[in-house]
Every structure is written in structure tokens, then in C-alpha cells.
Amino acid sequence: MNNEELAKELATKASLTEEQALAFVNAFAETVSESLRNGEKVVITDFGSFSVRPDKSIQFTPASRVKNV
């Protein structure tokens, strides 16, 4: 699923226009990226967490809800 496909699904589920949903997807990605660049861990309840490893790679640790997919 790419950004546009994700935005289309979000638009349907959240009663948004596809443009609004795509703006959200892009803002979300930029916000997570900025936080990781600043050395912060990003935790999204019931989804998972993003963090930067010592080797500068990004780690995603899924929540149990996502692990069971």
C-alpha cells in the first residue's frame, strides 16, 4: 500500500476528502521522521513504536494488535 492508497482508505473511513487524508499521511510521516531525527522514540498505542538504533537504522516494534495480523 502506498501513500495514495492509504489516503484513499483513510478518506473513506474517516469521512475526509482524499486530499485531506493525503495531507494527513504526509504530515504524519514528516512528524515521525522529525521526532526520530531528534532522537525521540515514537509510540502509537495499539500500533507500535518507532526508534533509532545505535547504527542509525530505524526499528519498528509492532504492538500485539499488529503482531497478530
N, C-alpha and C positions, 0 to 999 in steps of 0.2 A: 504494500500500500504506500503510495507516495503522498506528498503534501496535499495535492489537489483532491485525491481520492478520500483522504482523511477529512479534509474540509467539507467535502460533499456529504459524508456520513454525519459529521457533527452538525452541519446545517439542518439536515433532516431531523435529527434527534433533539436539537436544542432550539428549533424554530428560528433559525438565523438565515440570513442570505448566505450564499456560498462565498461572497466577498467578505462578509463579516467573519465567517468561520475560517477562511484562509488567513485573514489578518490575525485572528486568534492563534492559529497554528504557528504562524511566523513569529509572533510576539512571544509565545511560549518557548519556542526553540531558542530565540535570542536571549531570553531571560535565563533559561537553564544554562546556556553557554556562558553568559556573563558571570553567573554565580560560580560555575566551575573554574573559570579563569581567575576568579578572585579567591580560589582555594576553599570555597564553601561546598558542603555536601547538600544535595537537594533531595528532600524526602517528600514523596507524594503518597499519602496514606492510601492503602488498599491497591497501590500500583507498584511502587518500588522506590529505590533510591539510586541516585547517580553520584559518583565521586571520582576524584582523580587519583590514580595510583602513583606511587613513587616514580615509576618510569614514564609518567605523564600520559599514560593511556587512560581512557575513561572506562569505569566499571559501572555496570548496571546490575543491581541486585533486585530481582523481582520479589514482590510481596507474595505471600502464599496464594492469594486470589489469582495472581497471574501465573504462578508456577503450575497451577493445576489445570491450565488450559490445554 
